[in-house]
Amino acid sequence: MIPQFKVIWIDSGHQPRVKPDPDFPNGRDLDTGERPACKVKLPYPAPRCGLYIVECTKCSTNAAITAAGRPDDPRSLMLPCKSKPN
């Protein structure tokens, strides 16, 4: 069975230089508010500064999410779905 989501990490090779946002000590859940959408868990915390590429294998929706290897990194994403309802 093919997983529904592909999550690829692209490492920048840099360590964070800015302090984390104290309002998000346990990460952020990203949501554009668009529906329908699927919740995708992201590897948390990120190893250091870089980029997650998230793609749905069913509808081909994709997104690029930055992370910095800090406590305020994204831990999930509500990925909008391009599938049309039946």
Secondary structure as GFF3:
##gff-version 3
##sequence-region A 1 86
A	DSSP	beta_strand	5	11	.	.	.	ID=ss1
A	DSSP	beta_strand	28	31	.	.	.	ID=ss2
A	DSSP	beta_strand	37	41	.	.	.	ID=ss3
A	DSSP	beta_strand	49	56	.	.	.	ID=ss4
A	DSSP	beta_strand	62	68	.	.	.	ID=ss5
A	DSSP	beta_strand	74	80	.	.	.	ID=ss6
###
